[in-house]
């Protein structure tokens, strides 16, 4: 019997989100935002909050600063996220400034306490701790030399595993990551990340490359064009829904939450993909990564074909 639905391991940040920008500044220039919003951020916390909003029980394995983390932890606990596995560091909590335009956004990030994440992966008791959940989601560039044995151990302990590395160029250009990807239950990159990893620009060519390298199940997030999925047999596509865009920060993590919640409910791949695209779309209606995330009742109102589990 598993204690949690999902354990999330990865980077966390306090996001300082600036919206209402006409453009991004060049060097030596200054532009002014119309709005400012402070929010919990990073793939670990964003996905955890989204899963909790949908009714799942998430726990986070993350590192925060011992002197500046009270607001951040209280914020994610307010969603129902369990934080007993969060560790404290002498380093400040990671921080991101997000400048959000209508179509995309730019980030400036300080890693802070997140720098010790990879040392934590060396801990021999970590797999058993993560395996208290039915599913484990890594929201970080999981090093293949330590990540591969962890993923294999988690499978023997009865947990499924997914990965979203984010925009990490060194990792995406590293040829040694392919055996790790082949062991995952789901790999969840966006289009730019998948393109850099495979050297392909077209989604179908991206999926052919994944297939040729033994990667079983991949979902590629396509931004306003929705998402596409390869499950080893079929290619599926889902459209985004039209909404008024305020801030796209965290939309990929919202997709992950919707997708993984449906996956853990045992729903078909097509439903998982559509629910991910729906949650990603709805998340951009307000500033910050989690403020506009839908609950399950709202998701079901948007599409009556979904079955509440």
C-alpha positions in Angstrom: 0.0 0.0 0.0 1.4 3.4 -1.1 1.1 6.4 1.2 1.0 9.0 -1.6 -0.2 9.2 -5.2 2.9 11.0 -6.4 6.3 12.0 -5.1 8.0 14.9 -6.8 11.8 15.4 -6.8 13.3 18.5 -8.2 14.1 22.2 -8.2 11.9 24.8 -6.4 11.9 28.6 -6.7 10.1 31.7 -5.5 8.9 33.2 -8.8 8.8 37.0 -9.2 6.4 37.3 -12.2 6.3 40.5 -14.3 3.4 40.9 -16.7 2.0 43.6 -19.0 5.3 44.1 -20.8 5.2 45.5 -24.3 8.6 43.8 -25.0 11.7 42.5 -23.4 14.5 45.0 -22.8 17.8 45.0 -24.7 21.1 45.6 -23.0 21.2 49.0 -21.4 17.5 49.4 -21.7 14.7 49.4 -19.2 11.0 48.5 -19.7 8.2 48.6 -17.1 5.7 45.9 -16.2 2.1 46.7 -15.4 1.8 43.9 -12.9 3.9 42.0 -10.4 3.1 38.7 -8.7 5.1 36.5 -6.3 4.4 32.8 -6.5 5.7 29.4 -5.7 7.6 28.1 -8.7 9.7 25.3 -10.2 8.6 22.1 -11.7 8.5 20.2 -8.4 6.1 22.6 -6.6 4.1 23.6 -9.7 3.3 20.0 -10.6 2.6 19.1 -7.0 0.1 22.0 -6.5 -1.6 21.0 -9.7 -1.9 17.4 -8.7 -3.3 18.5 -5.3 -5.9 20.7 -7.0 -7.1 17.7 -9.0 -7.5 15.7 -5.9 -4.2 13.7 -5.7 -2.0 13.3 -2.6 1.5 14.7 -3.5 4.7 14.9 -1.5 7.7 17.0 -2.5 11.4 16.1 -2.1 13.1 19.5 -2.5 15.6 21.9 -1.0 14.8 25.4 0.4 16.7 28.0 2.4 16.3 27.6 6.1 16.1 31.4 6.6 13.7 32.4 3.7 11.4 29.5 3.0 8.4 30.1 5.4 6.2 31.9 2.9 7.0 29.4 0.1 6.2 26.3 2.2 3.0 27.8 3.6 1.9 28.6 0.1 2.3 25.1 -1.3 0.8 23.5 1.9 -2.3 25.7 1.3 -2.9 23.6 -1.8 -2.7 20.3 0.1 0.9 19.4 -0.7 2.8 17.4 1.9 6.2 18.9 2.6 7.7 16.6 5.3 10.3 15.5 2.8 11.6 19.0 2.1 15.1 19.6 3.3 16.6 22.9 4.5 19.9 24.4 3.3 22.2 27.2 4.4 21.9 28.5 0.8 19.0 30.8 0.0 15.9 29.4 -1.7 16.1 29.4 -5.5 14.7 32.4 -7.2 13.4 33.3 -10.7 12.4 36.5 -12.3 9.9 35.7 -15.1 9.1 38.4 -17.7 5.9 37.2 -19.4 4.7 38.3 -22.8 1.5 37.0 -24.4 3.1 34.3 -26.5 6.1 33.3 -24.3 8.3 34.3 -21.4 11.9 34.8 -20.4 13.5 33.8 -17.1 16.5 34.9 -15.0 17.2 32.3 -12.4 19.3 31.8 -9.3 19.6 28.2 -8.3 20.5 28.7 -4.6 19.6 25.7 -2.4 18.8 23.6 -5.5 22.5 23.1 -6.1 22.6 20.3 -3.6 19.9 18.3 -5.3 22.3 16.0 -7.2 24.2 15.1 -4.0 20.8 14.0 -2.6 20.4 11.6 -5.4 23.4 9.7 -4.1 21.6 8.9 -0.8 21.0 5.1 -0.7 17.7 5.5 1.2 16.2 7.9 -1.4 14.5 5.2 -3.7 12.7 3.6 -0.8 11.5 7.1 0.4 10.3 8.1 -3.1 8.6 4.7 -3.5 6.1 5.6 -0.7 4.2 7.0 -3.7 2.5 5.2 -6.6 4.3 7.4 -9.1 7.6 9.4 -8.9 8.1 12.5 -11.1 11.5 14.0 -11.5 11.5 17.8 -12.3 15.2 18.3 -12.9 18.0 17.2 -15.3 18.3 13.7 -13.8 22.0 12.6 -14.2 22.0 9.3 -16.1 24.7 7.7 -14.0 22.7 8.1 -10.8 19.2 8.3 -12.4 19.2 5.1 -14.2 19.7 2.8 -11.2 17.1 4.9 -9.2 14.5 4.5 -11.9 15.1 0.7 -12.1 14.9 0.5 -8.3 11.7 2.4 -8.3 10.2 0.0 -10.8 11.1 -3.0 -8.6 9.4 -1.2 -5.7 6.2 -0.8 -7.6 6.3 2.9 -8.6 6.0 4.3 -12.1 8.3 7.1 -13.1 8.2 10.3 -15.3 10.7 13.0 -16.1 10.6 16.6 -17.2 14.1 18.1 -17.3 13.1 21.6 -18.5 15.5 23.7 -20.7 18.8 22.2 -19.7 21.1 22.4 -22.8 24.0 20.3 -21.5 21.6 17.5 -20.5 19.7 17.6 -23.7 22.9 17.4 -25.8 24.3 14.5 -23.7 24.2 11.2 -25.7 24.4 9.2 -22.4 20.8 10.1 -21.4 19.2 7.7 -23.9 19.3 4.5 -21.7 17.7 6.5 -18.9 14.9 7.7 -21.2 14.3 4.2 -22.4 13.5 3.1 -18.8 10.9 5.8 -18.1 7.2 5.3 -18.1 6.8 8.8 -19.5 9.1 11.5 -20.8 7.5 14.9 -20.8 9.6 17.5 -22.8 8.3 20.5 -24.6 8.9 20.9 -28.4 12.1 22.9 -28.1 13.6 20.4 -25.7 12.6 17.4 -27.7 14.0 19.0 -30.8 17.4 19.7 -29.2 17.6 16.2 -27.8 16.7 14.4 -31.1 18.1 16.9 -33.6 14.7 16.9 -35.4 12.3 19.8 -36.0 9.1 18.0 -37.0 7.1 16.2 -34.3 6.7 13.0 -36.3 10.5 12.9 -36.9 11.0 13.6 -33.2 8.9 10.6 -32.4 10.6 8.4 -34.9 13.9 9.2 -33.3 12.6 8.4 -29.8 11.3 5.1 -31.2 14.6 4.2 -32.8 16.4 4.9 -29.5 14.1 2.6 -27.5 12.1 5.3 -25.7 8.7 3.8 -25.1 6.3 6.7 -24.2 6.8 10.4 -24.9 4.5 13.4 -24.7 5.7 16.6 -26.4 4.1 19.9 -25.3 3.5 22.2 -28.2 2.4 25.4 -26.4 -0.6 27.1 -28.0 -0.8 24.2 -30.6 -1.6 21.7 -27.8 0.4 18.5 -27.4 1.4 15.3 -29.1 2.0 11.8 -27.7 3.8 8.7 -28.8 3.0 5.5 -26.9 5.1 3.0 -28.9 2.2 2.2 -31.3 0.2 5.4 -32.1 0.8 9.1 -32.4 -2.0 11.1 -30.7 -2.6 14.9 -30.7 -4.6 17.2 -28.6 -5.4 20.9 -29.1 -5.1 23.7 -26.6 -8.3 25.6 -25.7 -8.6 29.3 -26.4 -8.2 31.4 -23.3 -7.1 35.0 -22.6 -3.4 34.7 -21.9 -2.0 36.6 -18.9 1.1 34.5 -18.1 2.5 31.3 -19.5 4.8 30.6 -16.6 4.4 27.0 -15.4 2.0 26.0 -18.2 4.2 22.9 -19.0 4.0 21.9 -15.3 0.2 22.3 -15.4 0.1 20.0 -18.4 2.2 17.5 -16.5 -0.2 17.6 -13.5 -3.2 17.1 -15.7 -1.6 14.3 -17.7 -0.2 12.4 -14.8 -3.4 12.7 -12.8 -5.3 11.0 -15.6 -2.5 8.4 -16.1 -2.7 7.5 -12.4 -6.5 7.2 -12.7 -5.9 4.5 -15.4 -7.5 6.6 -18.1 -6.7 6.1 -21.9 -3.7 7.8 -23.4 -6.0 10.1 -25.4 -7.8 11.3 -22.3 -4.5 11.8 -20.5 -3.2 14.0 -23.4 -6.4 16.0 -23.7 -6.5 16.6 -19.9 -2.9 17.7 -19.9 -3.6 20.1 -22.8 -6.7 21.4 -21.0 -4.9 22.0 -17.7 -2.0 23.7 -19.5 -4.4 26.0 -21.3 -6.3 27.0 -18.2 -3.2 27.7 -16.2 -2.3 30.8 -18.2 -5.3 32.8 -17.2 -3.6 34.5 -14.2 -0.1 35.5 -13.3 2.1 32.9 -11.6 2.5 29.2 -12.1 -0.4 27.9 -9.9 -2.9 30.7 -9.3 -5.2 29.7 -12.2 -4.8 25.9 -12.0 -8.2 24.2 -12.3 -9.7 21.7 -9.9 -11.1 18.5 -11.2 -14.7 19.7 -11.3 -13.7 22.6 -13.6 -11.7 20.2 -15.8 -14.8 18.0 -16.1 -17.0 20.9 -16.9 -14.8 21.8 -19.9 -15.0 18.2 -21.3 -17.9 16.0 -20.3 -16.1 13.0 -21.8 -13.8 12.8 -18.9 -14.7 10.3 -16.2 -14.1 11.5 -12.6 -12.0 9.0 -10.7 
